[in-house]
């Protein structure tokens, strides 16, 4: 077997070229095709048809006004404040989504230093074989705070206890706007 260096010609095919090559023979499912203008774009440029399938369970969500911090310390303190207030005062579980593993570790330390119980602060990170795993294997309880990167998950695989569900479910803190690399 002879190995040759990769080059842009051997590893790249445009979406347009891909869709044209396999026209009428591509089928797929996604939950992220976006808004109506995204759908219109896909139909016009790639000549594909789309079917909208409603979610099995309707979303029950509330979006809060963003908190804009002036510096890193204010940003971290805002995250800690909201997480503690929601977890302790409202008896909810909290998922904090950070951009990097270092940020996850920093927020974990700050939460514990600020008085959160160690047994209720969890990280969701790399386990064996680079699989993302929660460092505890049980239902998420009220007052639990989970810190993760966006790569680790968005909370869809977390099992919530009946108490968490009764108290309005999982509160998600998106600590930054994720960049879209699509």
Beta strands, then each sheet from edge to edge (+ up, - down):
strand 1: 93-98
strand 2: 121-126
strand 3: 132-134
strand 4: 145-149
strand 5: 170-174
sheet 1: 3+ 2- 4- 1- 5-
end
